[in-house]
Amino acid sequence: MSSLFDLLPIALTQSDLSVSLMSFMQQGGQVLWWLAAVVAVSLMLVIERILYLVVSFPKQKAQWIANWQQRDDHSTWFARSIREGWLAQANQSCIRTSTSSKYSLLFAQCLVYWARLRG
């Protein structure tokens, strides 16, 4: 792992915070590096979900609303069924990544248990 630190700029490696963090990670061994990787993956999933909810979902929501407003009938059973289908799609698109987040948490727990078993 020391070769990894050779690639960092000198300003980063000479600061007190980075030196103490590097020594902490080296003392913790391989388990801390695995946990850091899991934290990084989880953080990427959170950022992806936020970007989806801020960028992509409003566009899709506007499309569903425009499609609903273009319809002539809003009160028939058929129209309500279509609306419920679109609402279900919106709900699924919001939940889809949270399911993958559950899998990433399960993966993180497996890594922690595996690390405990190894020593």
N, C-alpha and C positions, 0 to 999 in steps of 0.2 A: 504494500500500500504506500510505501514511502515514494515510489516512483510516480505515483499519482500526484503527490504534493510537489514534485519537481516541475510539473507542467504549469503550476499556478504562478502568477506574477509575484515578484518579490514583495510588493506592497501588501498583498493579501497574506502572504506567509509570515510577514514580520509583525503584524498587529497582535496585540495581546489576546484579543478575542479568538482569532483564528488559531493562535498557538495553543491556547487552552482547549479549544474545541478539538484540535488535532490530537493532542495528548490524551484527552478524554476518550476519543474514538479508538485510539490505539490501545489504551488500557482495557477498553471494553471488548476488544477482539472482534471476531467475525460476526458475532450476534448483533452488535450495534450497527455494523454496516448493512446487514440484512434488514434490520428495523428501519434504518434510514432509507433504504430502497423502498420498503413498504410505505413509509410515510410519503415519499416522493410520488409513488404511484397513486396513493389516495388523494394527495393534493392535486395531481393532474386530473383525476376524476371529478373533484369538486370544481376545479376551474372550468372543465369541459361542461359541466352541468350549468354553471352560472352563465357561461357564454351562450349555451343553447337557449336558456330561458330569457336572456337579454336580446339576443340577435335573431335566432331562427324562429322561436316560438311565436313572437308577436306577428311576424309575417304570415305564418300559417293560420294564426288566430284571425287576422284580418281577412284572409281568404275565406275561411269558414263563415265569418260574419257576412261578407259580401255575397257568398253563395246563398245564405239563408235569406238575406234581404231581397235578392233577385227572385226568389220564389213568390208565386202569387198567393198560394194558400199556406197558411201557418197553423191552421186549427184542425186539419183532418188527421186521422190516425196515421196515414202514410207520411205526411209532413212531419209529424211528431217523431215517428220512427227514424226518419232520416236525420232529424236534429239529434236524437239520442245516439245514433251511430256516430255522428261527428263529435259529440261530447265524449263518447267512449274512446274515439281515436285521440282526442286531445288528452284525455286522462292517461292513456297508454303511452303517449309520447313523453309525458312528464314522468311517468313511473319507470320507463324503460331503463334509464341510466341508473336509477336508484337500485334496481335489481342487480346491475353489474357492480354497484358499490357494495351490495351485500356479499357478492362473491369475492370481492377484493378484501373485505373484512374477514371472511372465512379463510381466505388464503393467508392473510396476516396472522390469524390465530394458529393456523397450521404451522407457519414458520416459527412462531414463538414456541409452540409445543415441541417441534422438531429440535430447536436450539436447546431447549431444556433437557431433552433426552440425550443429546450429544455431549452435554457436559456443562 
